[in-house]
Amino acid sequence: MQKLGTPLLLVLIAVAAIGPLALNGVLPATSAVMADLDTRYERAQLVLTVFLAANLFSQLILGPAADRHGRRPVMLFSLTIFVLGSLVCAMAVSIEMLLAGRFVQGVGGAVCVFLPRTIVRDVYSQGKAASMIGYMTTAMMVAPLFGPAMGGWITDNTSWRLMYYLLAALALVLCLASWRFQP
């Protein structure tokens, strides 16, 4: 078993956190989305459902793709898709466009659920992998705590769109870091 370098481990922890952050961070913006896109509460709330549905179904495709084509290409592809989906959300002029962007974002965010842990299991022994996966699990548990607070602050002080731009920027940084550090 090879040892995972510290930069890659930090990238994997961040990748594991961005999915829950994207899921929960946009929820405080519901009222702002309703006003800006002239839609009802029920439709604005679909940003959660659409993201989760896309995330679920994409895992069924991306998991086997990572086994067949390698972890690195699937990670880079998915983070790029996440960036594109986030940008569509940020530039949405209708609720339908926002939901389409959330679907694309959810497809790209699917790797955040399983791929970081899979990579750790690939390179560490069983005992050491359990410890490293613990770090990722912590990130996945903490991100939903900070996401709504951060999303609410951003929405109250700037615009709900900035949250999506920031998610795109973070995912782009993680994509570049994955390109650099993911063997």
PyMOL commands that set and color helices and strands:
alter all, ss='L'
color gray80, all
select helices_A, chain A and resi 6-25+27-37+41-44+46-69+71-90+95-109+111-123+126-157+160-181
alter helices_A, ss='H'
color red, helices_A
deselect
rebuild
show_as cartoon
